[in-house]
Amino acid sequence: MDVVLIEDDDAIASSLVTGLATAGMVVRRYASGTVALQHPIPDLYLVDVGLPDIDGFEVCRRIRVSSTVPIIMLTARSEEIDRVFGLEIGADDYVTKPFGLRELIARIRAVSRRVSAATEESDVLTVGPLTIDHARHTVRVNGDLIDVTAKEFDLLAYLAAQPGIVHRRNDIMESVWDANWYGPTKTLDAHVAALRKKLGNPSWIEAVRGVGFRLEIPS
């Protein structure tokens, strides 16, 4: 398992890196949240709340913008309001310092099992008559198989994950194409047009002028 540890305390970080390695985990440690977010997404994040640049809550919020990767918050704050806030912004678990290494490893494995099970259950996404099967990479409308390209599939799956929610053009480009995409955004319009035609009804994908697009079940 690839784990990213975001912890600015060298002594704590060193101990955790060594301890987690004994459990078979590969740990990449960063002392800064900003720096950590510039590197590849791991299998799981361990995030200290008290960081020198942006705090752990902000790190969690930024990760959740584009990823469902498991996040465990590490903190010396034991107040209930902090734990609740951390969980509400997307953390999967919240461990209060000091904690034992065995407990942390157990929590990592428990969170990983829960997320893995949830991922398996959500392989098939259904929105009205639209069915998106992530495992088989197929799209069906009213049971009929729709022939889509790989990028059309990614775009449709992104919009269908939150039906009715307007997604900004830049967010779509960064999530479906690439965070460093510098090409024309007309690429997005072309893919939307193709999907509307293939889905058999242009109302599936609604354009919100000056903002972006959202997926709606045609009336």
Secondary structure, DSSP 4 states (H G I P E B T S, - for coil): -EEEEE---HHHHHHHHHHHHHTT-EEEEES-HHHHTTS---SEEEEES--SSS-HHHHHHHHHHH----EEEEES---HHHHHHHHHTT-SEEEESS--HHHHHHHHHHHHHHHHHHHHHTTEEEETTEEEETTTTEEEETTEEE---HHHHHHHHHHHTSTT--EEHHHHIIIII-TT--S-THHHHHHHHHHHHHHT-GGGEEEETTTEEEE----
